[in-house]
Amino acid sequence: LEVSYDDFSCNGFSHANGTSAPSVSHINGINGDLKYLRADGSTQQQLSLHIDTQPTLLDELRQNKFNDALYKFGWKLFFSYRYTIDGEVRLLNHSQHLSNHHHHLHLHHYSPNVSIIE
């Protein structure tokens, strides 16, 4: 709702029983993977975008706004991949470079700031 995008595509969090094989970090839905947003809005209809080989297909502005919204609502760390556009090496907002994350954004460290109002 924060960004009003409708072309998200989830690569996976965990299975219904809380397991996450083959991933060991997605247990109980805490962490998960999302496809990078494509500039043409076809994120859901396409295979995962590889930002190491096709970085200009990334909708960098929308992806960074989405990352900002996720951060605001409790996701405190993302693993993504450095990519190069016009000779400039870039990294998405709130993310750290991690190998094998050239085709998806990994959400990690969910820690919302919750206030209980009575």
C-alpha positions in Angstrom: 0.0 0.0 0.0 2.9 2.4 0.7 4.0 2.4 -2.9 0.8 1.1 -4.7 2.7 -1.2 -7.1 0.9 -4.2 -8.4 3.6 -6.1 -10.2 5.4 -7.8 -7.3 6.5 -11.4 -7.6 7.5 -13.5 -4.7 10.1 -16.2 -5.2 9.4 -17.7 -1.8 9.4 -17.4 1.9 8.7 -20.8 3.5 6.5 -23.8 3.0 3.2 -24.2 4.9 4.8 -26.3 7.5 7.5 -23.6 8.2 10.3 -25.4 6.5 12.2 -23.8 3.7 14.4 -26.4 2.0 16.6 -25.9 0.1 17.1 -22.5 1.8 18.1 -22.5 5.4 17.2 -18.8 6.1 13.5 -18.8 5.2 12.3 -20.8 8.1 8.8 -19.9 9.4 8.3 -17.2 6.8 10.7 -14.8 8.6 12.9 -14.2 5.5 12.0 -14.3 1.9 12.9 -13.6 -1.7 11.2 -11.3 -4.3 12.0 -10.7 -7.9 13.5 -7.4 -8.8 11.0 -5.0 -10.3 11.2 -4.6 -14.1 10.9 -1.2 -15.7 8.3 -2.4 -18.2 6.0 -3.7 -15.4 6.2 -7.3 -16.5 7.8 -8.6 -13.3 5.1 -11.3 -12.8 5.1 -12.5 -16.4 8.9 -12.9 -16.7 11.5 -15.1 -15.2 13.7 -13.4 -12.6 15.6 -10.4 -13.8 19.4 -10.8 -13.7 20.6 -7.3 -12.8 24.3 -8.4 -13.3 23.7 -8.9 -17.1 20.6 -6.7 -17.8 20.7 -3.9 -15.2 18.9 -1.4 -17.5 15.7 -3.5 -17.3 15.6 -2.9 -13.5 13.1 -0.2 -12.4 15.7 1.3 -10.0 13.5 4.2 -8.8 10.5 1.9 -8.0 12.7 -0.8 -6.5 14.4 1.7 -4.2 11.0 3.2 -3.1 9.8 -0.3 -2.4 12.9 -1.1 -0.4 12.4 2.1 1.6 8.8 1.1 2.4 9.9 -2.4 3.4 12.5 -0.9 5.7 10.0 1.5 7.2 7.7 -1.3 8.1 10.3 -3.6 9.7 12.6 -5.3 7.2 16.0 -4.0 8.3 18.4 -5.7 5.9 18.2 -6.8 2.2 20.7 -8.9 0.3 21.0 -7.9 -3.3 23.7 -7.5 -5.9 25.9 -4.7 -7.1 25.1 -3.7 -10.7 26.5 -1.3 -13.2 24.7 1.3 -15.2 26.6 3.9 -17.4 29.9 2.8 -15.8 28.6 3.5 -12.2 28.5 0.6 -9.7 25.2 0.8 -7.7 23.6 -1.0 -4.9 19.9 -0.9 -3.9 18.7 1.0 -0.8 19.2 -0.7 2.5 20.9 -3.7 0.9 24.2 -5.4 1.1 25.9 -7.1 -1.8 25.8 -10.9 -1.6 26.9 -13.4 -4.3 24.1 -15.3 -5.9 21.6 -12.5 -5.3 21.8 -11.1 -8.9 18.3 -12.5 -9.7 16.4 -11.7 -6.5 16.1 -9.4 -3.5 16.4 -11.3 -0.2 14.5 -9.7 2.8 16.2 -10.4 6.1 16.1 -9.2 9.7 12.4 -8.5 10.2 12.2 -6.3 13.3 9.3 -3.9 13.3 9.0 -1.1 15.8 5.7 -1.9 17.4 3.9 0.3 19.9 1.1 -1.3 21.9 -1.7 1.3 22.6 -4.1 0.4 25.4 
